[in-house]
Amino acid sequence: MDAKLVLEGKEFEFPVLVGTENEVGIDFTKLRPRTGAIGLDPGFGNTGSCRSTITFINGEKGILRYRGYPIEEVAEAATFEEVCYLLIFGHLPTRGELETFSDQLTHHSMIHESLKKFFDDFPPTAHPMMILSAMVASLSAFYTRAGETEDVDLNIIRLLAKAKTIAAYSFKRSVGQPFVYPRNDLSYTENFLHMLFAVPAEPYNVSPVMDRVLNLLLILHADHEQNCSTATVRVVGSSQANLFAAVSAGIAALWGPLHGGANQRVIEMLGMIRDDGKDYKKYVGKAKDKDDDFRLMGFGHRVYKNFDPRATILKKAADELLGELGIDDPLLEIAKHLEEIALEDEYFLERKLYPNVDFYSGILYRAMGLPTDMYTVMFALGRLPGWIAQWKEMREDPRARISRPRQIYTGEAQRPYVPLDLRVESRSTEPELVKV
Ligand code: SDX
């Protein structure tokens, strides 16, 4: 099947690809050489950057699958370590494969003592996402062969294993508590909880409820096809920068409040509504007001034009966890009420704005005892296997090329250079000099 394009009276045909789930793509690989024109698609909402076998999303139907397995089944039955293996290596591990993988993750959890010293020089106000991005990039100072092919699998293990240690250390530093070293007798998630919450004064026993919820949270965040941060990892990796550098860039992209940073903003927004007498009408009105830059954080999605299946699972998990822990968090009720109001409002229905993964996740992190600036770090930890899997797939794709988009230039036409003495100061263009 081909697609026809008529440009300036000339007809061009381009091949059409059909994906596993019948998604249709027009192959524009030769568009410019053949037509002289480019496609323009700010935000890439209508542009595919690659073929991928890792994750499938159907936004209209609210479907999410990891390597073909529905998120609902994986979330219910798998461990995060299994999901890491599935996303990165393409199949569910056998018992033997999982034991070997888990053992490798355990024995690579320590970070170099010199790397640990970096924490001492961050200001106390340093956001844990900034620390995570900086420390992940710094791993390539200790594993200098990070770009070498034969070391890829080892560096994948190192990154997965050490990122949780770095994340836990940045939390401990932010609360002024001593670092807790990883233990080799604990699973990935138990070890992480242990490093987060153990204190020297007393023994720490990992709560099975918290371990189950942490597994769920990490699994639900593990991959999401070509989202902003994953696209960033692919773009940086396409220049053959090493895995640590590419993922460090992905962490930075995720930090933005329109992306992973939204989970922190949701809790801050719910707190604002609580403190403002639960004036829901006011905040829903602000979200709809084009002159107000307030947005209903945790709502809306570029792909999901129906419920984000992860939000549905997290809403149920929040009820269960708070019930099991005996926590009565007013923010959960506010979130539910806000959802109800929004989903009866024409503005949100017309734009198909539903709760996304960030709307309820903060309620769970809060119940676990984490501060708001750690929420996006938790998102990053979950997304790590997805970023790694996508980076690995790109590296192994013979069609992969360095990412280099084009543009439509709308600036000045050619004009002669003007010597300094002939330039006239005009009030409107005078640069605002910063008064020091
Ligand atoms: C994640 O891509 C992924 O897969 C991301 C993610 C993943 O797992 O990697 O799912 C994780 O990033 C989830 C999204 C978290 N961000 C938020 O919750 C921030 C709030 N939401 C938005 O800012 C927005 O919905 C985005 C960023 C999520 C999507 O932006 P789009 O696709 O560019 O949509 P848009 O900004 O063009 O909005 C379309 C319309 C606009 O109104 P009109 O101009 O048509 O009148 O919907 C409005 C927007 O103003 N709108 C909102 C809104 N989100 C969109 N209005 C109020 N509140 C909102 N939250």
Residues whose N, C-alpha, C, O or C-beta is under 5 A from the ligand:
A	BS01	SDX	H224 N227 C228 P257 L258 H259 G260 A262 A287 R295 L296 M297 G298 F299 G300 H301 R302 R351 N356 D358
